[in-house]
Amino acid sequence: MAGRDHLPPLGIFPLGTTNDFARALGISKNWEEYCDLVIRGETRAIDVGKANDRYFINIAGGGTLTELTYEVPSKLKTMIGQLAYYLKGIEKMVSLAPQELIIRANGKNVIHDEFMLFLIANSNSVGGFDKLAPGASMDDGQFDVIALRKCNLAELVRVATLALRGEHIHDKRVLHFRTDYMEVTSPGQVQLNLDGEYGGVLPGTFRILPQHLRIFG
């Protein structure tokens, strides 16, 4: 839809596992209430992210930890819901390795460091954490970028604990900034994740399309 010239409004029924996008928009979990809202034609404009030649509405990211969202078996997600992501995360912790990234924001600032993961958020709710990008908004024309620098397991657990309260953005291991355009490259192979699905590999160019799509909500 995002690549079309004339876009109809999009309806998101929150019937999935974590419903990050719907939760960020405050969409009711009651599908009958949402049907009534759609019938009334209540819509709002939101920003859309573009990663290379693909689009995303909630989150783009890369690094070892971001891979778990599409590695969790769908049957397991159906059985135990959000807990499946946490179990997979614990499994991956034993093999975590930092990746060298070069991040350019707005064509000016350059950050060259080793990171465990990077997230480009269009909303405040990511992977069941509703304070992972506490200042993010879907209609402000900006991404909230969060990247976790190289750390050991104990530091990772500490930062994850802070993230539950939205306090991680002040930690020295966390890089946090806002932008409407950025480029990320790496000398190694780094997979991209777009809204929980495989999105190719770096290099990546990420830009925001302000007020690009109307959502029932």
KEKE-3310 file (N, C-alpha, C; in steps of 0.2 Angstrom, whole numbers, plus 5000, padded with zeros to 4 digits):
npx = (5004:5010:5017:5009:5000:4987:4980:4970:4961:4969:4965:4968:4967:4968:4973:4984:5000:5008:5004:5010:5009:4995:4994:5002:4994:4983:4972:4957:4956:4945:4937:4925:4921:4931:4927:4915:4921:4928:4917:4912:4921:4932:4948:4966:4981:4997:5015:5026:5039:5053:5064:5078:5071:5059:5045:5040:5030:5031:5043:5061:5076:5092:5104:5110:5100:5088:5084:5077:5063:5058:5062:5056:5045:5029:5019:5023:5022:5008:5004:5010:5011:5017:5027:5035:5044:5053:5058:5065:5074:5082:5088:5096:5105:5117:5125:5127:5135:5144:5142:5150:5146:5142:5135:5126:5118:5107:5116:5127:5132:5142:5143:5154:5156:5155:5140:5127:5114:5103:5089:5076:5064:5047:5036:5031:5030:5038:5041:5033:5038:5033:5039:5051:5055:5052:5049:5044:5033:5020:5017:5025:5035:5048:5061:5064:5079:5088:5102:5111:5127:5142:5142:5143:5134:5128:5128:5119:5107:5105:5102:5091:5082:5081:5074:5061:5056:5058:5070:5082:5087:5096:5107:5124:5128:5119:5115:5105:5095:5086:5079:5076:5081:5093:5108:5115:5129:5140:5155:5153:5141:5125:5109:5093:5078:5061:5047:5046:5048:5060:5071:5081:5098:5111:5120:5109:5097:5087:5072:5060:5042:5032:5016:5010:5001:4984:4976:4963:4957)
npy = (4994:5006:5011:5016:5029:5033:5030:5020:5020:5011:4996:4990:4975:4970:4956:4948:4942:4950:4963:4976:4988:4991:4993:5004:5014:5014:5006:4997:4981:4974:4967:4970:4982:4989:4987:4994:5007:5008:5007:5020:5027:5034:5040:5042:5051:5043:5042:5033:5022:5019:5007:5005:4999:4995:4995:5000:5001:5001:4996:4995:4986:4979:4966:4954:4951:4956:4946:4936:4938:4933:4921:4914:4900:4899:4891:4890:4904:4905:4896:4901:4914:4931:4926:4917:4925:4930:4918:4913:4924:4922:4910:4914:4922:4916:4915:4928:4941:4956:4968:4977:4993:5007:5022:5034:5049:5060:5063:5069:5067:5054:5038:5026:5010:4996:4986:4978:4978:4988:4999:5006:5016:5019:5020:5019:5006:4991:4975:4970:4978:4993:5004:5006:5014:5028:5041:5041:5044:5042:5051:5062:5064:5059:5047:5037:5032:5019:5011:4998:4997:4987:4974:4964:4949:4952:4966:4967:4962:4971:4983:4979:4977:4990:4995:4991:5001:5012:5019:5016:5024:5033:5026:5023:5013:5014:5021:5035:5044:5056:5056:5060:5053:5041:5032:5015:5005:4991:4981:4968:4954:4959:4956:4963:4968:4970:4976:4964:4954:4946:4957:4958:4962:4973:4985:4999:5011:5023:5031:5043:5044:5057:5058:5048:5038:5033:5028:5017:5022)
npz = (5000:5004:4993:4984:4975:4978:4993:5002:5018:5032:5041:5057:5065:5082:5084:5086:5092:5101:5097:5095:5087:5087:5100:5102:5096:5103:5100:5103:5110:5109:5096:5091:5095:5088:5074:5074:5075:5063:5054:5057:5051:5057:5057:5057:5053:5050:5051:5040:5038:5028:5022:5013:4999:5004:5015:5032:5047:5061:5067:5063:5062:5067:5070:5082:5092:5087:5078:5084:5083:5071:5072:5081:5082:5074:5080:5093:5097:5096:5106:5119:5118:5121:5129:5122:5115:5125:5129:5118:5117:5129:5125:5115:5121:5125:5114:5110:5100:5097:5083:5071:5067:5056:5058:5050:5053:5046:5036:5042:5057:5062:5068:5074:5079:5090:5091:5099:5095:5084:5084:5075:5078:5075:5083:5101:5106:5106:5103:5114:5124:5130:5133:5126:5117:5123:5120:5107:5093:5082:5072:5071:5062:5064:5067:5082:5087:5094:5100:5106:5113:5113:5125:5140:5146:5159:5159:5149:5154:5164:5157:5150:5160:5164:5153:5154:5162:5155:5157:5151:5141:5146:5150:5149:5139:5130:5114:5109:5099:5088:5072:5054:5044:5040:5038:5038:5039:5038:5040:5041:5039:5042:5047:5043:5051:5048:5055:5062:5053:5041:5033:5023:5021:5028:5018:5024:5020:5028:5029:5034:5030:5031:5039:5030:5028:5032:5046:5053:5068)
capx = (5000:5014:5020:5004:4999:4981:4980:4964:4963:4971:4962:4973:4963:4974:4972:4990:5003:5010:5000:5014:5007:4989:4994:5004:4989:4978:4967:4954:4957:4939:4937:4918:4922:4935:4922:4911:4925:4929:4911:4911:4926:4937:4955:4971:4987:5003:5021:5028:5046:5056:5071:5080:5065:5054:5042:5038:5026:5032:5050:5066:5082:5097:5108:5108:5094:5082:5083:5073:5056:5056:5065:5051:5040:5022:5015:5025:5019:5001:5003:5011:5011:5023:5033:5039:5049:5057:5061:5070:5079:5086:5092:5101:5110:5123:5129:5127:5141:5143:5143:5153:5142:5144:5129:5126:5112:5106:5122:5132:5135:5144:5145:5157:5157:5152:5134:5123:5108:5100:5082:5074:5057:5041:5031:5034:5029:5042:5042:5030:5041:5029:5043:5057:5056:5047:5047:5042:5026:5019:5015:5029:5040:5055:5062:5068:5084:5091:5107:5115:5134:5145:5141:5142:5128:5126:5126:5113:5101:5103:5099:5084:5078:5079:5070:5055:5054:5060:5076:5088:5090:5101:5112:5130:5129:5114:5115:5098:5094:5080:5081:5071:5085:5100:5112:5119:5133:5144:5160:5151:5134:5120:5102:5088:5071:5056:5040:5046:5050:5066:5071:5087:5104:5114:5119:5102:5095:5081:5069:5053:5038:5028:5009:5010:4996:4979:4974:4957:4959)
capy = (5000:5012:5013:5018:5036:5034:5025:5019:5019:5004:4994:4985:4972:4968:4949:4944:4939:4956:4969:4982:4993:4993:4996:5011:5018:5014:5003:4993:4974:4972:4968:4972:4990:4992:4986:5000:5013:5007:5009:5027:5031:5038:5039:5047:5050:5041:5041:5027:5021:5016:5004:5004:4999:4992:4999:4997:5005:5001:4996:4992:4985:4974:4964:4947:4951:4957:4940:4932:4939:4929:4914:4910:4896:4902:4887:4892:4910:4904:4893:4904:4922:4935:4923:4914:4929:4930:4911:4913:4928:4919:4905:4917:4926:4913:4916:4935:4944:4963:4969:4983:4997:5014:5025:5041:5052:5066:5064:5073:5064:5048:5034:5020:5007:4989:4986:4972:4979:4994:4999:5012:5015:5024:5020:5018:5000:4987:4968:4970:4984:4999:5010:5005:5021:5031:5048:5040:5046:5039:5057:5068:5065:5058:5041:5037:5027:5016:5006:4995:4996:4981:4973:4957:4947:4955:4973:4967:4960:4977:4987:4976:4979:4998:4996:4990:5007:5017:5022:5013:5028:5037:5022:5024:5008:5015:5027:5037:5050:5056:5059:5058:5050:5038:5026:5011:5000:4986:4977:4961:4953:4961:4955:4968:4965:4975:4974:4957:4950:4947:4963:4958:4964:4980:4992:5001:5018:5023:5038:5043:5047:5060:5058:5045:5033:5034:5022:5018:5022)
capz = (5000:5005:4987:4979:4975:4981:4998:5006:5025:5034:5048:5060:5071:5087:5086:5085:5098:5105:5095:5096:5083:5089:5107:5102:5093:5108:5097:5107:5109:5107:5089:5089:5095:5082:5069:5075:5074:5056:5051:5058:5047:5061:5054:5059:5049:5053:5047:5037:5037:5022:5023:5006:4994:5008:5020:5039:5051:5068:5069:5059:5067:5065:5076:5084:5096:5083:5074:5087:5081:5065:5073:5086:5078:5075:5084:5100:5098:5097:5113:5125:5116:5122:5133:5117:5113:5130:5130:5113:5119:5134:5122:5110:5125:5126:5108:5108:5098:5094:5076:5069:5063:5055:5058:5048:5054:5042:5032:5046:5062:5061:5074:5072:5085:5090:5094:5100:5091:5083:5083:5072:5080:5073:5089:5108:5108:5102:5106:5120:5128:5128:5135:5123:5114:5127:5117:5100:5091:5075:5068:5072:5057:5066:5070:5088:5086:5100:5099:5112:5112:5115:5132:5142:5148:5165:5157:5144:5158:5167:5152:5148:5166:5164:5147:5157:5165:5150:5159:5148:5136:5150:5151:5144:5134:5125:5110:5108:5095:5084:5065:5049:5039:5042:5034:5042:5035:5042:5036:5041:5036:5047:5045:5045:5053:5047:5058:5064:5047:5038:5029:5020:5025:5027:5020:5024:5020:5032:5029:5036:5026:5036:5037:5023:5028:5036:5049:5057:5075)
cpx = (5004:5017:5015:5003:4992:4980:4973:4966:4964:4968:4967:4969:4968:4972:4978:4993:5005:5006:5004:5011:5000:4989:4997:4999:4983:4971:4964:4955:4951:4937:4930:4918:4926:4931:4918:4915:4927:4923:4910:4916:4931:4944:4960:4977:4993:5009:5023:5036:5048:5063:5073:5073:5059:5051:5041:5034:5027:5039:5055:5072:5086:5101:5106:5101:5087:5080:5078:5065:5054:5059:5060:5046:5033:5018:5016:5022:5011:4999:5004:5012:5017:5029:5037:5045:5055:5061:5067:5075:5084:5091:5097:5106:5117:5127:5129:5134:5140:5145:5146:5148:5144:5137:5130:5119:5112:5112:5127:5135:5136:5146:5148:5159:5154:5146:5131:5117:5107:5093:5080:5066:5052:5036:5035:5034:5033:5043:5039:5033:5037:5033:5050:5060:5051:5045:5044:5035:5026:5017:5019:5035:5047:5055:5065:5073:5088:5096:5111:5122:5136:5145:5141:5135:5125:5124:5119:5107:5100:5100:5092:5079:5076:5074:5063:5052:5055:5066:5082:5091:5095:5107:5118:5131:5124:5115:5107:5098:5088:5083:5076:5074:5092:5102:5115:5122:5137:5149:5157:5144:5129:5113:5098:5081:5066:5049:5040:5047:5057:5066:5077:5093:5107:5119:5111:5102:5088:5078:5062:5048:5032:5020:5007:5004:4990:4976:4967:4959:4959)
cpy = (5006:5015:5016:5026:5037:5029:5025:5019:5012:5002:4989:4982:4969:4961:4945:4943:4945:4962:4976:4988:4996:4996:5003:5016:5019:5011:4998:4986:4971:4973:4971:4980:4993:4992:4993:5007:5013:5010:5017:5031:5035:5036:5044:5045:5048:5041:5034:5027:5017:5014:5002:5004:4996:4996:4996:5003:5006:5001:4993:4991:4980:4972:4957:4946:4952:4951:4936:4932:4935:4922:4910:4907:4899:4898:4889:4899:4909:4901:4897:4912:4925:4931:4919:4918:4929:4923:4911:4918:4925:4914:4908:4921:4923:4913:4923:4937:4951:4963:4976:4987:5004:5017:5032:5044:5059:5068:5068:5069:5057:5044:5028:5016:5000:4989:4979:4972:4986:4994:5006:5012:5021:5024:5018:5011:4995:4980:4967:4975:4990:5005:5010:5011:5026:5038:5047:5042:5044:5045:5063:5069:5063:5050:5042:5031:5025:5010:5004:4993:4989:4980:4966:4956:4951:4962:4972:4966:4967:4982:4985:4978:4986:4999:4995:4996:5013:5021:5020:5019:5033:5033:5023:5019:5009:5022:5028:5043:5050:5059:5057:5054:5047:5033:5022:5006:4996:4982:4969:4960:4954:4960:4961:4964:4971:4973:4967:4952:4951:4952:4964:4960:4971:4979:4994:5008:5019:5030:5037:5047:5050:5059:5054:5040:5035:5028:5023:5017:5028)
cpz = (5000:4998:4982:4980:4979:4986:5002:5013:5027:5040:5051:5066:5075:5089:5085:5092:5103:5103:5096:5093:5086:5096:5107:5100:5098:5105:5102:5105:5108:5100:5087:5089:5090:5075:5068:5073:5066:5052:5051:5054:5051:5059:5057:5054:5053:5048:5045:5036:5031:5023:5016:5002:4998:5013:5027:5042:5058:5070:5064:5064:5064:5071:5078:5088:5092:5078:5077:5085:5076:5066:5078:5081:5080:5080:5091:5102:5100:5104:5119:5124:5117:5125:5128:5115:5118:5131:5124:5114:5124:5130:5118:5114:5125:5120:5105:5106:5095:5087:5075:5065:5062:5053:5056:5049:5050:5038:5036:5051:5060:5067:5072:5078:5085:5094:5094:5096:5090:5082:5080:5073:5078:5079:5095:5110:5104:5106:5112:5125:5126:5130:5132:5120:5117:5124:5110:5099:5084:5070:5069:5067:5059:5068:5077:5087:5093:5098:5105:5110:5115:5123:5134:5145:5154:5163:5153:5149:5162:5163:5150:5154:5166:5158:5149:5159:5160:5152:5156:5143:5139:5151:5146:5139:5129:5121:5108:5105:5091:5077:5060:5043:5042:5038:5039:5038:5040:5037:5036:5038:5042:5044:5047:5047:5052:5050:5060:5059:5044:5033:5025:5024:5024:5021:5020:5024:5023:5032:5031:5031:5030:5034:5031:5023:5033:5039:5053:5064:5078)
residu = (MET:ALA:GLY:ARG:ASP:HIS:LEU:PRO:PRO:LEU:GLY:ILE:PHE:PRO:LEU:GLY:THR:THR:ASN:ASP:PHE:ALA:ARG:ALA:LEU:GLY:ILE:SER:LYS:ASN:TRP:GLU:GLU:TYR:CYS:ASP:LEU:VAL:ILE:ARG:GLY:GLU:THR:ARG:ALA:ILE:ASP:VAL:GLY:LYS:ALA:ASN:ASP:ARG:TYR:PHE:ILE:ASN:ILE:ALA:GLY:GLY:GLY:THR:LEU:THR:GLU:LEU:THR:TYR:GLU:VAL:PRO:SER:LYS:LEU:LYS:THR:MET:ILE:GLY:GLN:LEU:ALA:TYR:TYR:LEU:LYS:GLY:ILE:GLU:LYS:MET:VAL:SER:LEU:ALA:PRO:GLN:GLU:LEU:ILE:ILE:ARG:ALA:ASN:GLY:LYS:ASN:VAL:ILE:HIS:ASP:GLU:PHE:MET:LEU:PHE:LEU:ILE:ALA:ASN:SER:ASN:SER:VAL:GLY:GLY:PHE:ASP:LYS:LEU:ALA:PRO:GLY:ALA:SER:MET:ASP:ASP:GLY:GLN:PHE:ASP:VAL:ILE:ALA:LEU:ARG:LYS:CYS:ASN:LEU:ALA:GLU:LEU:VAL:ARG:VAL:ALA:THR:LEU:ALA:LEU:ARG:GLY:GLU:HIS:ILE:HIS:ASP:LYS:ARG:VAL:LEU:HIS:PHE:ARG:THR:ASP:TYR:MET:GLU:VAL:THR:SER:PRO:GLY:GLN:VAL:GLN:LEU:ASN:LEU:ASP:GLY:GLU:TYR:GLY:GLY:VAL:LEU:PRO:GLY:THR:PHE:ARG:ILE:LEU:PRO:GLN:HIS:LEU:ARG:ILE:PHE:GLY)
# end
